[in-house]
Amino acid sequence: MDTSEFVKVYGGNFILVTRVKAELEAAGIIPIIKDEGESQRLAGYGSINQGFQEVFVNNEELNKALEIVNRVVSEMQA
């Protein structure tokens, strides 16, 4: 059973994640950005996921965050 308080709502490159993060913060949601590639680089390992990041939000803010993410993604694809 997963008891995490955070859930992934988006994954993409640095530029797209920055846009999603800004929109979430404007709505009062503080996201957590996970960058495995940067973590691996800092630890001295090579990374095949360089530039790929994931956005996580608190479970209590999930529905509102998903609405924002879906809107931003559709705007970026237009």
Helices and strands as residue ranges (DSSP letters): E 6-13, H 14-26, E 32-34, H 36-43, E 52-58, G 59-61, H 62-77
